[in-house]
Amino acid sequence: MADFGYKIDFAEDTEDPGRVFRAMLELIEFSKVTDNTLIKYLDVEIESNLVLENIEQGSFIVWFKNI
């Protein structure tokens, strides 16, 4: 079961379709940085590995889990 997900709504016929994918990339990178920052400041001995669990068909929703 996924821990969290992101959904990006976008306008059809956009002139810059890559913007949607760049936005998702930035959200993924933000999640990794946030995990590592929390681990550092909570002073715990764990490692965070973000794994793509699912991409829903017909949408731009991705689900992730930490393992």
Secondary structure, 3 states (H helix, E strand, C coil): CCCEEEECCCCCCCCCCHHHHHHHHHHHHHHHHHHHHHHHHHCCCCCCCEEEEEECCCCCEEEEEEC
